Amino acid sequence: METSYTPSQTYIEEFNPVDYFKTYYHPKEGTMTGDWLNFVLQNLHEIFTSGGVKGDILIDFGAGPSIYHLLSACEAFNNIITSDFLQQNREQLEKWLRKDPNAFDWTPIVKYVCELEGKSDSESCKKKEEKLRRTVTKVVKCDALKKNPFESVEMPQADCLISCLCLEAPCKDVESFTNALRNLKVFLKPGGHIIIQNVLNCTYYYVGKKRFSSLSISKEELETAVKEAGYEIVKLKVIPCTDKPRVDISDYDGFYYVHARKPSA
Ligand SMILES: C[S@@+](CC[C@H](N)C(=O)[O-])C[C@H]1O[C@@H](n2cnc3c(N)ncnc32)[C@H](O)[C@@H]1O
């Protein structure tokens, strides 16, 4: 069954962050807590520790209601600005930041990142959460479909911009995906890093009972898009997923990681 494109208004009305967390990241029921999180968290651990990418400001584009992808970054940057298109997702981020008792429980994922860093006792895990809370200084609105994706907010240029599982949601085709990447370049310092991670060849995903469309992108299309958007690719990694998702969840068949840089001059 082909999935028709999901417009922004449907996201506004029907994307439920509680269902999203339950479907994908819940410690017991979540379907992305295996292969995907191992892939994405190991990549981020490597790039922000041994990979040597660090600096003052990191911008996170399209976080959803999630913080997992910032757990390594907070060791490498002084200041993280996170963002999402939806108010209901930004509210969930704010809840976690202010330790609201109803915030989502990311503790198993915090522990996993602490294990990668070699210190996963409960004190170290608590310190990691506190460090991330201190480092995230703003939660702002973003829109990948706008020429200025942060139009209502004045943004500094960052040393690094990351985005996980986001751009394929609003972008209808590879041209729109390329434009979104191009429009983000202005928010990077010359020589700044961009790190994008997502699933491959995915046409839909479910949040609770609601089906959302996804731009199905191949490795070749991705590589061309990043280059056409004006970045220099440092590393592009693609892996097939060993456990295919259930059809009532999604239809991706692999994961990608791309690290590129805005040219220095
Ligand atoms: C699959 S969720 C991913 C959430 C999160 N990044 C993660 O890794 O769990 C897709 C995200 O795309 C966001 N989104 C939808 N339309 C958007 C737009 N026009 N611009 C930017 N993000 C958008 C949604 O708000 C949602 O957070």
The ligand as a Gaussian input file, in Angstrom:
#p B3LYP/6-31G(d) Opt

LIG

0 1
 C       10.281000      10.117000      13.093000
 S       10.114000      11.595000      14.036000
 C       11.784000      11.686000      14.645000
 C       11.945000      12.309000      15.982000
 C       13.356000      12.298000      16.559000
 N       14.283000      13.014000      15.732000
 C       13.879000      10.925000      16.868000
 O       14.989000      10.596000      16.458000
 O       13.220000      10.194000      17.594000
 C       10.006000      12.807000      12.765000
 C       10.130000      14.216000      13.233000
 O       10.004000      15.102000      12.112000
 C        9.439000      16.301000      12.615000
 N        8.898000      17.127000      11.531000
 C        7.703000      17.038000      10.896000
 N        7.564000      18.035000      10.017000
 C        8.695000      18.790000      10.084000
 C        9.139000      19.970000       9.430000
 N        8.397000      20.599000       8.515000
 N       10.356000      20.439000       9.759000
 C       11.136000      19.825000      10.677000
 N       10.765000      18.714000      11.331000
 C        9.552000      18.200000      11.041000
 C        8.361000      15.810000      13.565000
 O        7.964000      16.818000      14.459000
 C        9.075000      14.650000      14.245000
 O        9.724000      15.083000      15.412000

